[in-house]
Amino acid sequence: MFRRQIQLCVFIENRPGRFAEFCDHVYGLGVDIQAMNLHADNEVGILRMIVDDTPAAIAALEKDSIPFLLTEVLVIEVPNKQGMAAGVGHRLAEAKINIEYTYFSSGATDAPASMVFKVSDLELALEKLQNSPHDYN
């Protein structure tokens, strides 16, 4: 399954315990984090995430004055097996679509994996992936 989704890009202080506090806050809202990536430098953590209730997460971030950005990303749900990332990467490369960044979320082998891609052309990526004659691995 291929879809566009809104990603939250949240800026949090880089200090011990801040990640746990933030995740506790999201959990307390009843919002499920479906995929997440955290990159931090010395002072600021940049937390990118896909959640199941974006409006609730946005409202909480605004209420608590936590800075964030919204970005449209490509989310792909695929079987959790070897070669899936390579297959998607090849399809995007064939379409000359640049991958700006990516992160994944997966569980057990029999559960689907979620792959999140920030790409240079979301519309073209959706078109090429949905109409691809190839398997993804």
Backbone hydrogen bonds, N-H to C=O, Kabsch-Sander energy under -0.5 kcal/mol:
donor,donor_aa,acceptor,acceptor_aa,energy
3,R,75,V,-2.2
5,Q,73,V,-2.2
7,Q,71,T,-3.4
8,L,49,M,-2.6
9,C,7,Q,-0.5
9,C,69,L,-2.7
10,V,8,L,-0.6
10,V,47,L,-3.1
11,F,67,P,-2.5
12,I,10,V,-0.6
12,I,45,G,-2.4
14,N,43,E,-2.6
15,R,13,E,-1.2
18,R,15,R,-1.8
21,E,17,G,-2.4
22,F,18,R,-2.5
23,C,19,F,-2.6
24,D,20,A,-2.6
25,H,21,E,-2.1
26,V,22,F,-2.3
27,Y,23,C,-2.7
28,G,24,D,-2.6
29,L,25,H,-1.0
29,L,26,V,-0.7
30,G,27,Y,-1.7
31,V,26,V,-1.8
33,I,31,V,-0.5
34,Q,32,D,-0.6
34,Q,50,I,-2.8
35,A,50,I,-1.4
37,N,48,R,-2.5
39,H,46,I,-2.3
41,D,44,V,-2.1
45,G,12,I,-4.1
46,I,39,H,-3.9
47,L,10,V,-3.1
47,L,45,G,-0.7
48,R,37,N,-2.9
48,R,46,I,-0.6
49,M,8,L,-2.3
50,I,35,A,-2.3
52,D,32,D,-1.9
57,A,53,D,-2.0
58,I,54,T,-2.8
59,A,55,P,-2.4
60,A,56,A,-2.0
61,L,57,A,-2.4
62,E,58,I,-2.7
63,K,59,A,-2.5
64,D,60,A,-2.3
65,S,62,E,-1.2
66,I,61,L,-2.7
69,L,9,C,-2.0
71,T,7,Q,-2.1
73,V,5,Q,-3.0
74,L,117,F,-2.9
75,V,3,R,-3.3
75,V,73,V,-0.5
76,I,115,M,-2.7
77,E,1,M,-2.4
78,V,76,I,-0.6
78,V,113,A,-2.2
80,N,111,A,-0.7
81,K,79,P,-1.7
84,M,81,K,-1.4
87,G,83,G,-2.4
87,G,136,Y,-0.6
88,V,84,M,-2.4
89,G,85,A,-2.7
90,H,86,A,-2.5
91,R,87,G,-2.1
92,L,88,V,-2.4
93,A,89,G,-2.4
94,E,90,H,-2.8
95,A,91,R,-1.3
96,K,93,A,-1.8
97,I,92,L,-2.7
98,N,96,K,-0.5
100,E,98,N,-0.7
100,E,118,K,-2.9
101,Y,118,K,-1.2
103,Y,116,V,-1.9
105,S,114,S,-2.5
107,G,108,A,-0.5
111,A,108,A,-1.9
113,A,78,V,-3.3
114,S,105,S,-3.2
115,M,76,I,-2.8
115,M,113,A,-0.5
116,V,103,Y,-3.1
117,F,74,L,-2.9
118,K,101,Y,-2.7
119,V,117,F,-0.7
120,S,98,N,-2.2
125,A,121,D,-2.2
126,L,122,L,-2.5
127,E,123,E,-2.2
128,K,124,L,-3.0
129,L,125,A,-2.5
130,Q,126,L,-2.2
131,N,127,E,-1.7
132,S,129,L,-1.0
